[in-house]
């Protein structure tokens, strides 16, 4: 009887941990997106804020950084999403891994 309760507690704990990990992955992606948008806004407003002769180079640099952060954020999201999905397979299958 106690072993059955322990198994249910372990399954619940593992499922909740995977849900927290999924939400953390989504929050991280949104942070990358937010940072990318900050750099894009900085690039758009560089002409008005910077009264320098070659403001176009600064705009291109900021847009490039924004694009890099956005692409890296998307790649990071999908890499971790794939790992989370692979981890979900092992939920409740702890006996076969740890008792061998």
mmCIF file of the C-alpha atoms, coordinates in Angstrom:
data_MODEL
# 
_entry.id   MODEL 
# 
loop_
_atom_site.group_PDB 
_atom_site.id 
_atom_site.type_symbol 
_atom_site.label_atom_id 
_atom_site.label_alt_id 
_atom_site.label_comp_id 
_atom_site.label_asym_id 
_atom_site.label_entity_id 
_atom_site.label_seq_id 
_atom_site.pdbx_PDB_ins_code 
_atom_site.Cartn_x 
_atom_site.Cartn_y 
_atom_site.Cartn_z 
_atom_site.occupancy 
_atom_site.B_iso_or_equiv 
_atom_site.pdbx_formal_charge 
_atom_site.auth_seq_id 
_atom_site.auth_comp_id 
_atom_site.auth_asym_id 
_atom_site.auth_atom_id 
_atom_site.pdbx_PDB_model_num 
ATOM 1   C CA . UNK A 1 1   ? 0.000  0.000  0.000   1.00 0.00 ? 1   UNK A CA 1 
ATOM 2   C CA . UNK A 1 2   ? 2.742  2.489  0.872   1.00 0.00 ? 2   UNK A CA 1 
ATOM 3   C CA . UNK A 1 3   ? 4.683  1.602  -2.282  1.00 0.00 ? 3   UNK A CA 1 
ATOM 4   C CA . UNK A 1 4   ? 1.637  2.497  -4.407  1.00 0.00 ? 4   UNK A CA 1 
ATOM 5   C CA . UNK A 1 5   ? 1.337  5.866  -2.622  1.00 0.00 ? 5   UNK A CA 1 
ATOM 6   C CA . UNK A 1 6   ? 5.046  6.533  -3.141  1.00 0.00 ? 6   UNK A CA 1 
ATOM 7   C CA . UNK A 1 7   ? 4.707  5.756  -6.843  1.00 0.00 ? 7   UNK A CA 1 
ATOM 8   C CA . UNK A 1 8   ? 1.800  8.196  -7.177  1.00 0.00 ? 8   UNK A CA 1 
ATOM 9   C CA . UNK A 1 9   ? 3.742  10.872 -5.290  1.00 0.00 ? 9   UNK A CA 1 
ATOM 10  C CA . UNK A 1 10  ? 6.762  10.351 -7.524  1.00 0.00 ? 10  UNK A CA 1 
ATOM 11  C CA . UNK A 1 11  ? 4.653  10.546 -10.673 1.00 0.00 ? 11  UNK A CA 1 
ATOM 12  C CA . UNK A 1 12  ? 2.953  13.708 -9.472  1.00 0.00 ? 12  UNK A CA 1 
ATOM 13  C CA . UNK A 1 13  ? 6.275  15.288 -8.494  1.00 0.00 ? 13  UNK A CA 1 
ATOM 14  C CA . UNK A 1 14  ? 7.857  14.384 -11.843 1.00 0.00 ? 14  UNK A CA 1 
ATOM 15  C CA . UNK A 1 15  ? 4.888  15.710 -13.812 1.00 0.00 ? 15  UNK A CA 1 
ATOM 16  C CA . UNK A 1 16  ? 4.866  18.952 -11.853 1.00 0.00 ? 16  UNK A CA 1 
ATOM 17  C CA . UNK A 1 17  ? 8.618  19.343 -12.378 1.00 0.00 ? 17  UNK A CA 1 
ATOM 18  C CA . UNK A 1 18  ? 8.157  18.916 -16.133 1.00 0.00 ? 18  UNK A CA 1 
ATOM 19  C CA . UNK A 1 19  ? 5.371  21.497 -16.145 1.00 0.00 ? 19  UNK A CA 1 
ATOM 20  C CA . UNK A 1 20  ? 7.590  23.958 -14.253 1.00 0.00 ? 20  UNK A CA 1 
ATOM 21  C CA . UNK A 1 21  ? 10.409 23.300 -16.695 1.00 0.00 ? 21  UNK A CA 1 
ATOM 22  C CA . UNK A 1 22  ? 8.089  23.902 -19.659 1.00 0.00 ? 22  UNK A CA 1 
ATOM 23  C CA . UNK A 1 23  ? 6.898  27.186 -18.178 1.00 0.00 ? 23  UNK A CA 1 
ATOM 24  C CA . UNK A 1 24  ? 10.480 28.233 -17.448 1.00 0.00 ? 24  UNK A CA 1 
ATOM 25  C CA . UNK A 1 25  ? 11.426 27.486 -21.052 1.00 0.00 ? 25  UNK A CA 1 
ATOM 26  C CA . UNK A 1 26  ? 8.545  29.648 -22.299 1.00 0.00 ? 26  UNK A CA 1 
ATOM 27  C CA . UNK A 1 27  ? 9.488  32.475 -19.923 1.00 0.00 ? 27  UNK A CA 1 
ATOM 28  C CA . UNK A 1 28  ? 13.072 32.317 -21.158 1.00 0.00 ? 28  UNK A CA 1 
ATOM 29  C CA . UNK A 1 29  ? 11.909 32.573 -24.764 1.00 0.00 ? 29  UNK A CA 1 
ATOM 30  C CA . UNK A 1 30  ? 9.787  35.597 -23.906 1.00 0.00 ? 30  UNK A CA 1 
ATOM 31  C CA . UNK A 1 31  ? 12.833 37.187 -22.256 1.00 0.00 ? 31  UNK A CA 1 
ATOM 32  C CA . UNK A 1 32  ? 14.845 36.688 -25.433 1.00 0.00 ? 32  UNK A CA 1 
ATOM 33  C CA . UNK A 1 33  ? 11.980 38.180 -27.430 1.00 0.00 ? 33  UNK A CA 1 
ATOM 34  C CA . UNK A 1 34  ? 11.723 41.186 -25.107 1.00 0.00 ? 34  UNK A CA 1 
ATOM 35  C CA . UNK A 1 35  ? 15.467 41.847 -25.308 1.00 0.00 ? 35  UNK A CA 1 
ATOM 36  C CA . UNK A 1 36  ? 15.382 41.545 -29.087 1.00 0.00 ? 36  UNK A CA 1 
ATOM 37  C CA . UNK A 1 37  ? 12.561 44.074 -29.258 1.00 0.00 ? 37  UNK A CA 1 
ATOM 38  C CA . UNK A 1 38  ? 14.507 46.482 -27.010 1.00 0.00 ? 38  UNK A CA 1 
ATOM 39  C CA . UNK A 1 39  ? 17.423 46.393 -29.421 1.00 0.00 ? 39  UNK A CA 1 
ATOM 40  C CA . UNK A 1 40  ? 15.086 46.873 -32.403 1.00 0.00 ? 40  UNK A CA 1 
ATOM 41  C CA . UNK A 1 41  ? 13.471 49.888 -30.738 1.00 0.00 ? 41  UNK A CA 1 
ATOM 42  C CA . UNK A 1 42  ? 16.916 51.288 -29.947 1.00 0.00 ? 42  UNK A CA 1 
ATOM 43  C CA . UNK A 1 43  ? 17.841 50.871 -33.615 1.00 0.00 ? 43  UNK A CA 1 
ATOM 44  C CA . UNK A 1 44  ? 14.694 52.660 -34.751 1.00 0.00 ? 44  UNK A CA 1 
ATOM 45  C CA . UNK A 1 45  ? 15.277 55.578 -32.420 1.00 0.00 ? 45  UNK A CA 1 
ATOM 46  C CA . UNK A 1 46  ? 19.043 55.841 -32.957 1.00 0.00 ? 46  UNK A CA 1 
ATOM 47  C CA . UNK A 1 47  ? 18.677 58.455 -35.684 1.00 0.00 ? 47  UNK A CA 1 
ATOM 48  C CA . UNK A 1 48  ? 16.678 60.781 -33.442 1.00 0.00 ? 48  UNK A CA 1 
ATOM 49  C CA . UNK A 1 49  ? 18.729 60.215 -30.289 1.00 0.00 ? 49  UNK A CA 1 
ATOM 50  C CA . UNK A 1 50  ? 22.202 60.212 -31.778 1.00 0.00 ? 50  UNK A CA 1 
ATOM 51  C CA . UNK A 1 51  ? 23.149 63.332 -33.614 1.00 0.00 ? 51  UNK A CA 1 
ATOM 52  C CA . UNK A 1 52  ? 26.191 61.777 -35.249 1.00 0.00 ? 52  UNK A CA 1 
ATOM 53  C CA . UNK A 1 53  ? 27.151 61.630 -38.871 1.00 0.00 ? 53  UNK A CA 1 
ATOM 54  C CA . UNK A 1 54  ? 27.190 57.841 -39.288 1.00 0.00 ? 54  UNK A CA 1 
ATOM 55  C CA . UNK A 1 55  ? 24.102 56.860 -37.330 1.00 0.00 ? 55  UNK A CA 1 
ATOM 56  C CA . UNK A 1 56  ? 23.213 54.324 -40.035 1.00 0.00 ? 56  UNK A CA 1 
ATOM 57  C CA . UNK A 1 57  ? 26.058 52.048 -38.902 1.00 0.00 ? 57  UNK A CA 1 
ATOM 58  C CA . UNK A 1 58  ? 24.771 52.163 -35.345 1.00 0.00 ? 58  UNK A CA 1 
ATOM 59  C CA . UNK A 1 59  ? 21.264 51.293 -36.561 1.00 0.00 ? 59  UNK A CA 1 
ATOM 60  C CA . UNK A 1 60  ? 22.546 48.368 -38.613 1.00 0.00 ? 60  UNK A CA 1 
ATOM 61  C CA . UNK A 1 61  ? 24.573 47.122 -35.635 1.00 0.00 ? 61  UNK A CA 1 
ATOM 62  C CA . UNK A 1 62  ? 21.585 47.301 -33.287 1.00 0.00 ? 62  UNK A CA 1 
ATOM 63  C CA . UNK A 1 63  ? 19.274 45.594 -35.805 1.00 0.00 ? 63  UNK A CA 1 
ATOM 64  C CA . UNK A 1 64  ? 21.888 42.858 -36.291 1.00 0.00 ? 64  UNK A CA 1 
ATOM 65  C CA . UNK A 1 65  ? 22.142 42.292 -32.541 1.00 0.00 ? 65  UNK A CA 1 
ATOM 66  C CA . UNK A 1 66  ? 18.355 42.221 -32.328 1.00 0.00 ? 66  UNK A CA 1 
ATOM 67  C CA . UNK A 1 67  ? 18.089 39.645 -35.095 1.00 0.00 ? 67  UNK A CA 1 
ATOM 68  C CA . UNK A 1 68  ? 20.846 37.500 -33.569 1.00 0.00 ? 68  UNK A CA 1 
ATOM 69  C CA . UNK A 1 69  ? 19.173 37.498 -30.138 1.00 0.00 ? 69  UNK A CA 1 
ATOM 70  C CA . UNK A 1 70  ? 15.807 36.639 -31.700 1.00 0.00 ? 70  UNK A CA 1 
ATOM 71  C CA . UNK A 1 71  ? 17.189 33.717 -33.732 1.00 0.00 ? 71  UNK A CA 1 
ATOM 72  C CA . UNK A 1 72  ? 19.228 32.458 -30.777 1.00 0.00 ? 72  UNK A CA 1 
ATOM 73  C CA . UNK A 1 73  ? 16.126 32.637 -28.563 1.00 0.00 ? 73  UNK A CA 1 
ATOM 74  C CA . UNK A 1 74  ? 14.072 30.591 -31.025 1.00 0.00 ? 74  UNK A CA 1 
ATOM 75  C CA . UNK A 1 75  ? 16.826 27.981 -31.370 1.00 0.00 ? 75  UNK A CA 1 
ATOM 76  C CA . UNK A 1 76  ? 17.265 27.828 -27.587 1.00 0.00 ? 76  UNK A CA 1 
ATOM 77  C CA . UNK A 1 77  ? 13.514 27.347 -27.107 1.00 0.00 ? 77  UNK A CA 1 
ATOM 78  C CA . UNK A 1 78  ? 13.272 24.442 -29.535 1.00 0.00 ? 78  UNK A CA 1 
ATOM 79  C CA . UNK A 1 79  ? 16.423 22.705 -28.250 1.00 0.00 ? 79  UNK A CA 1 
ATOM 80  C CA . UNK A 1 80  ? 15.129 22.773 -24.686 1.00 0.00 ? 80  UNK A CA 1 
ATOM 81  C CA . UNK A 1 81  ? 11.603 21.857 -25.792 1.00 0.00 ? 81  UNK A CA 1 
ATOM 82  C CA . UNK A 1 82  ? 12.991 18.747 -27.464 1.00 0.00 ? 82  UNK A CA 1 
ATOM 83  C CA . UNK A 1 83  ? 14.860 17.803 -24.276 1.00 0.00 ? 83  UNK A CA 1 
ATOM 84  C CA . UNK A 1 84  ? 11.723 18.312 -22.190 1.00 0.00 ? 84  UNK A CA 1 
ATOM 85  C CA . UNK A 1 85  ? 9.701  16.085 -24.500 1.00 0.00 ? 85  UNK A CA 1 
ATOM 86  C CA . UNK A 1 86  ? 12.405 13.404 -24.291 1.00 0.00 ? 86  UNK A CA 1 
ATOM 87  C CA . UNK A 1 87  ? 12.371 13.683 -20.486 1.00 0.00 ? 87  UNK A CA 1 
ATOM 88  C CA . UNK A 1 88  ? 8.611  13.158 -20.420 1.00 0.00 ? 88  UNK A CA 1 
ATOM 89  C CA . UNK A 1 89  ? 9.143  9.605  -21.696 1.00 0.00 ? 89  UNK A CA 1 
ATOM 90  C CA . UNK A 1 90  ? 10.932 8.671  -18.477 1.00 0.00 ? 90  UNK A CA 1 
ATOM 91  C CA . UNK A 1 91  ? 8.186  9.824  -16.105 1.00 0.00 ? 91  UNK A CA 1 
ATOM 92  C CA . UNK A 1 92  ? 7.049  6.863  -14.046 1.00 0.00 ? 92  UNK A CA 1 
ATOM 93  C CA . UNK A 1 93  ? 9.750  4.635  -15.515 1.00 0.00 ? 93  UNK A CA 1 
ATOM 94  C CA . UNK A 1 94  ? 12.225 5.186  -12.713 1.00 0.00 ? 94  UNK A CA 1 
ATOM 95  C CA . UNK A 1 95  ? 12.350 1.539  -11.646 1.00 0.00 ? 95  UNK A CA 1 
ATOM 96  C CA . UNK A 1 96  ? 13.881 0.268  -14.873 1.00 0.00 ? 96  UNK A CA 1 
ATOM 97  C CA . UNK A 1 97  ? 16.666 2.859  -14.756 1.00 0.00 ? 97  UNK A CA 1 
ATOM 98  C CA . UNK A 1 98  ? 17.550 2.837  -11.063 1.00 0.00 ? 98  UNK A CA 1 
ATOM 99  C CA . UNK A 1 99  ? 17.057 -0.794 -10.104 1.00 0.00 ? 99  UNK A CA 1 
ATOM 100 C CA . UNK A 1 100 ? 19.336 -2.264 -12.771 1.00 0.00 ? 100 UNK A CA 1 
# 
